[in-house]
Amino acid sequence: MPGSLGFLRKLRDLMIWLNQLHREIPRQLMYSQELENLILDFNELSGKIPDSLSNCTNLNWISLSNNKLSGGIPASFGRLGNLAILKLGNNSISGSTRTKLGDCRSLIWLDLNTNLLNGSIPPALFKQSGNIAVGLLTGKRYIYIKNDGRSKQCHGAGYLLEFGGIKQEQLDRISSQHPCNFTRVYRGITQPTFNHNGSMILLDLSYNRLEGNIPKELGSMYYLSVLNLGHNGLSGPIPQELQGLKMVVILDLLYNRLDGPIPQSLTSLTLLGEIDLSNNNLNGTIPQSAPFDTFPDYRFLNNSGLCGYPLPGCWKGSNSSSNGQHQMSHRRQASLAGSVAMGLLFSLFCIFGLIIVAIETKKRRKKKETAIEAYIEGHSQSHSGTANSAWKLTSACEALSISLATFDMPLRKLTFADILEATNGFHDDTLVGSGGFGDVYRAQLKYGNNLAIKKLIHISGQGDQGFMAEMETIGKIKHRNLVPLLGYCKVGEARLLVYEYMKYESLDDILLDRKKIGIKLN
């Protein structure tokens, strides 16, 4: 990078990510005192981070991830009162985390994953919690990519892309332009809802050499959505105070040396959609209520003392009945011969009955599969010009059954054939809208109900268990201004969501009167 960039005194945005820049970051950037955004990720920059960057007091976003930087985090960064985002992940930055970053009164995004940081996590890092104002990011565009955790180059929870210059057509090319694997792409506009009571919304310290206990002060970050402390050497219990993370969605503490039980108080984290506590020394019973009853077993594996669903149950030994069993042994011997004879006779009768039931069930299933395949084939042929031909089942055995056990509003059990018929084979005439996550079709059921069926755009990487856990969580969220989710399913590689149908369509159509609906709002 040429040092002459520093002579651009009016420079505000320096964004040169995903290139082949090398050598050190020039100290002369200190003269660009109107610089707000410094985004140099995915290059080959080396050396130390210049202390002189703190002279650029307007810096709002510093993003230097995926380079070859070394040395420590400049203590002078604590003087950057406008710094909201600091991303230094995937480098070789060393030293202690006892920096002055706790003095950054606007810091809401701190990503230091995959470095050589050591020592303990300082409680002073969170002293700005509860005091952050709305900040300087309000109304600016961003893209957030959630990593799948398998890429060697990108270990962290995710990656935040610059909020400038993002176009809709570029989103489809992210997978080829971006060197990290990912499972989800989120986009939006930064509009923090806190006002002088805010906190960080992402903290990623994973893949370092941190030790000691998790500070209880972490629980003061009410608005924290992503917390990743995995792959360190942290020890001690999980603090009860983490129940204060009311907005947390992702909580990763895997591959540490944490011990003790999982705090029951964490069941109050109603928005928690993903947790990983595997490969620790935890013990006791896993909390048996939401949201813990939706997580798969591999999120808790390799904790020798941990038990309870979804792991094997907790065994409780008891010797109190041994004497009673010894006293009754002679009585059991007396009736053993008769019991065996009756048992054999009953078993033969049951086996014969099961064979008959199995034969009949197989016949009925075969008949049903044949009918569904004929139905689907007939629809794809009759609507080949206008219907969506991608909705063919690879096997009739994949017919849809929607589980609605956790949802408030009951819905009749549907099959995929029911939805095909209700949407006329997902005909274009039933298409009511398209958005960033998929198309929405109107379904007219035989018994008169109208439903909205959303076909999600499939992004590879998310397993069936993760999808179902996410849907179960979303289905429990009820609000008078949200369209309720009635059910969900997987058909082949497609994901379907079943919503209540909005009779008057979307709110923006009414507000802008695009379709001359003429509805008066109160």
N, C-alpha and C positions, 0 to 999 in steps of 0.2 A: 504494500500500500504506500503510495507516495506521501511523504510528509507535507507536501504542498497543499494537501486537502485542508490543512489547518488554516490556510490563508483565506478560505471561503468563509468570511466572517458572518454571512447571512445564512449559512447552511443549517437547515433544520432537520432533514431526514437523510441519513446515510445508510442505505439498505443494499448490501451486496452479498446476500446469502446464497449458498449452493454454487460456489465458484472454486477457483484454485488459488486464492490469495495465500501468500506465505510470508515468512519472517514475522517481525514484531509489529504490533499496533503502534503507529507513529505517535510520539509524545506531542507532536505539534497540533493534534486535535484539540488540545486544551485552549487554543485560540478561537475555536469555533464556539463561542460562548452562547450562541442561540441554538445549539444542537439539542434536539429533543429525542430523536430516535436513532440509536446506534445498533444496527442489526447486521451481524457478520457471521451468522451460523454456517456450519458445514463448509469450512475452508481448511487451510493448513497453517493457520497462524500459530506462532510459537512465542516463547518468552513470557515475561510477566505482564500482567495487566497494569498499564501505567497509572500511578497514583494521580497524575495530573488531570485525569478525566474528571476528577471532582471539581475542577474549575468550571466545568460546563454545568452550572447549577440548574439549568432548565431540563436536564436529562430526565426523561420520563420512562424510557424503555431501553434497557441495555441487554442485548441478547448475543452471547458469544459462544454458544453451545457447539459441540462437535468440532473442536479444533485441537491444537496441541499445546495449549497454554499451561504454564506452570507457575510456581510461586504461590503466594497467599492471596486472599481477598483483601484488597486495599482497605485499610481502616478508615481512610478519608471518605469512602462511600457513605459513611454515616452522616455526612454533611449534605447529602443530596435529598433535600426535603421534598422534591417533586418526583422522586424515583418510585414508580409504581410496579414495574416488572423488572426482575433481575434473573436472567437465565445464563448459567455458567456450566451446565451439565456436559458430561462426556468430554472432560479434559483431564489434566494431571495436576489440578490445583491441590495444594497440600496445606498443612497447618491446622490450627484450631478453628472451630466455628465461633469462638468467643470474639466476634468482630463487633463493630459498631452498627450493624445493620438494624438492630432494635431501635436506633435513633431515627430511622427513615420513617417519618410519620405518615407517608402515603403508600408504603409497600404492601401490596396485596397479592403478589405472585413471586415466590422464591423457589427456584429450581436449581439445586446444586448436585443433582444425582451423578453417580459414576465419576468420582474424583478420589483423592487420597486424603480427605479431611479426617482428622482424628480428635480424640478427646471426647468430652461429654457435650450434650446439647444444652446450651446456656439458657436458663429461664429468661434472661434479659432480652432474648431474641423476640419475645412475645409481649414486651411491655407496651407496645403501641396498640395492642388489642383493645377494642372498645372505644378508641379515640380517633379512628380514621374517618375523614369526611368523605363526601361523595367522590372526590378525586378528579384527576385530569383525564381519565379514560372515558368519561361519560359520552355516549353517543358515537363512539368510534367502532369500526368494523373489525372483527377478528375471525379466525378459523382455528379450531382446536382439533388435533388429531390424537385419538386415543391409541396408544401402542398396544400390541398383543403380547408384549413381554418376552418374545422369542428372538428378537433381533439382537445380535451381538453389539451392533453399533448404537442402538437406542434402548437403554435399559429403563428409562424413567416411566412415569405414569402416562405421559403424553407430550405433545409438542404444540406450542402456540405459534401460529404463523402471524406475520405482520398483518396489521389491519388495513393497510393501504393497497389499492390496486387489485383487489381480488374480484375476478369476474366469474359468473356462473359457469361459463364453458370451461374455465380452467380447473374447476373442481374435479372433472372427470379424468384429468391427467395427473392428479396428485400422486397416484400410486406409482407412476413411472418417473416422476420428477423427484419424489421424496425418497430418501434412502432407508426410511424406517418402515417396518411392517406396521399395520394399524388395523383396528377393528371397527372404529367409528370415526366419522367426520362430523363435527359440530360447527355451526356457523351462526353468527348473530351480531348483535350490537351491544357493546358494554354499557350497561345501565345499572350500576350498583344501587340497591334499594336502601343502603344504610346512609345515615347522615350524622357524622360525628360520633357514631357508635360502632363503626365497622371494624373488620379484622382481615387477615389474609384469607384468600379464597383457595389458594393452592400452596402446599409446602411439600417439596420432594427432596429428601436427603438420602435417598436409597443408594445402595452400592458405594458406600464409603467405609471408613474404619472407626465409626463412632462407638463409644462405650458408655457405661453408666446407665442410670435409670432414665426412663421417659419422664421429663419434668411435668408435674401436675399443672403448671401454668398453661400448658397446651390447651387445656379445657376451656380457656377463656376466649378462644377464637370461635365465636358463635357462627360466623359466616363461612368457615372453612368447608370447602366441598371435597377436596382431594388431599389426603394425608398419606404419604408413602415414606416409611422409615425402614423398609425391608432391606435385607442383605447388609447388616451391620453386626456389631457385637453388643447390642443393648441387652441389659439384664434387669432383674427385678420384676415386680408385678406390673400389670397393666393398670394405670391409675384410674380410680373410680371417677376422677374429675373429667375424664373424656366424655362423660355423659353430657357435658356442656357443648359438644360439637353438634348442635341441633340441625345444621345444614349439611353435614358430611354425607357424601354419596359413595366415595371410595376410601377404604381404610385398609392399608397393606402394612403388616408388621412381620411378614414372613422372614425366615432365616435370621433369627436373632437368638438370644439366650433368655428370653422372657420366661418367668415361672409364675406359679400361683394359678388361681382359677380365672376364668373369664368373668369380669364383673357383670352381675345381673343388671346393673344400671344401664348397660349398653343397649338393652332392649328398648330404651326410650328413644333411640336414634331411628325414628320412623322413616327417614329418607334413605337410609343405608341400603344400597343396592349391590355392593360388592365388598367382600371382606376376605382377607387371606391371613390366617394366623398359623399356617403350617410351619413345620421345622423349628419349633421352639421347645421349651420344657414345661409347657402348661399342663395343669392337672385339674381334676374335678369334672363336673358335669357341664356340658355345653348348654347354655340357656335354651329352654324348650318352647320359647314363644317367639313371635315375629320380632324382628326380621330374620332371626337365626334359623327358623324352621324352613327357610327357602334356599339356604346355601348348600352347595354340593359337598360331599365328604372330603374331597381333596383340598378344600380350604382349611382343614383342621388336621391333616395327616402329620405323622412324625412328631406327635406330642405324646410321649409314653404314658402319661397319666390322665389323658383326656378321654372322655367317654360320653355316651348319650348321642341321640340322633343328631346328625346323620351317620355318626360312628357307631360301633357296637355298643350295646347297652352297658350300664354300670353294674358289675356283679357284686352282690352283697352276700357273703358267706354266712352261714348260720348253722350252729350245732345243736340248737334247741330241740330239734325234732328227732335227733338220733335215738334217744331212749324209747320214744314212742314207736318208732319204726321197728326197733328190735323186739318189743313186746308183741307187735302185731304180725311178726314174720310167720309164726306157727299157724295162725288163722288163714293167712294167705296161701300157705302150702296146701291146706285142706281143700280149698276151693279152686286150686290151680288147674286141675285136670278138667273140671267142668267148664271153666272159663276159656281154656284153650280150644275145647271142642266147639263151644258156641262162637268163639271168635273166628275160627276157620270157616264155619258155615256162613256167618255174616259177611266175611271178607269175600267169599266166592260170589255171594249174592250181589255185593257192591260192585265187584269187578265186572260181572255180567251186565249190570245196569249201566255202568260207565261206558262200556263198549257200545251199547245201543245208543246212548246219548251222543257219543263222539261221532258215530256214523251219521246220525241225523243232523248234527251241527255242521259237519263237513258238507253234507248235501245242501243245506240252506245257505251256507257261506258261498259255495260254488255258484248257486243260483243267483245270489245277490251280486257277486262280482261280475258275472256275465251280464246282468242287467245294467250295472253301472258303466261297464266298458262300452256296451252297445249305446247307452245314452250319450256318453261323452263323444264317441266316434260319430254318432248322428249329428250332434251339435257342431262339431268341428267341420263336418262336411257341409252342412246346410248353411253355415255362416262363415265359410272359408274366406269370403271377400271382405267381411267387416268385423268378424269376431276376433278376439285375441287368441290365436292358435297356440300360444305358448302355454296355455293352461291345460295341458294334457297330463293325465296321471301316468307315471311310469308303471304303476301297478294299481289295480282296483283295491288292493288291501290298504292303500293309504287314504281311504275315504275319511273325511273329516269328522271328528267328534270333539266338540268344544267343551272343555271343563270350566264350569262356572262356580265352583265350590266356594271361592273366596269373595265373589262379587255380590253386591246387594240386590240387583235386579235379576229375577229368574228369566231364563230363556229356554225354549224348547231345544232338545238335542237336535243338532243339525248334522247332515252329511254333506260331503262335497257336492253330491248330486243336487241337494236342495239349493245350495248357493248357486250352482250353475244354472238351474232352472229359474231361480229368482232374479238372476242378472242376465238371463237370456244368453248364457255362455260368455259372460263378461263382454257383451255387445257394446259398441261405441255409444249406442243410444242410452245406455244406463250409466255412462260416465258423467259424474257430476263435478269433478274437479281433479286437478293435479297439483302436487306440491313438491317440495324438495325431498320428501321421504317416500313418495309413491303416488299412485292413482286411487281415487275413491269412486266406488260404484254404488248405485242405489239398488237395493235388493227388495223385491216385492214378494213376500212369502205367501204361501197358499192360504194361510189362515188370517191374512189381512195385515200383518205387521210390516212396517217399513224399517229396514235397517240400512246402515252405511257400512260397506265392506271396503277396507283400505288394504291394498296390495303394497307391502313395503318393498322398497328397493333393496335387494339382498346385497349385503356387504360381507364377503368371506371373512372368516376368522371367529365369528361368534358362534359358540356351540348351542345345541338345543337346550342344555341346562341353563346356560346364561340367559338365553332368550326367555325361557319360561319364568325364571326368577325375576327378571325385569318386568315382565308382563303382570306377574302376581303382585308386585309392588305397586305398579301403576294402577292396577284395578282397585286397589284399596284407597286410592286418593280420590276424595269426593269434594267437589266445590260447585256452588251454584252457577259459576261462570265457565265451568269445564264440561265438555260433552262427555258423558260417562262411557267408559270402556266396558262392554258387555261380555266380551270373550275374545279368544285368540286361538290360533292353530298353526300348524306347519303342514304344508302339502308339498311333497317333494323338496325342492330347494326354496320354495316360496313361503313367505310369512303373511298371514292374513289377520287383520284386526277387525273386530265386529263392534261398531259403535251405534249409539242411538242416532236415528236419522233426524237431521235438522230440517223441519218442514219448510222454513223460509230461507234455507241455504245460509251462506256465510254473512257475518256481521258487516264486513266491508261493502258487500253488495247493497245492503240496506242503507248504510251511511252515505255511500256515494250514489245511490239510486241508479245503479247501472242497468238494472232490469225493470225499472219502473214498477217496483213492487208496491210502493205507496204505503208502507207500514209506518204508523206513528209510534215513536218511542216515548216512554215516560221519562 
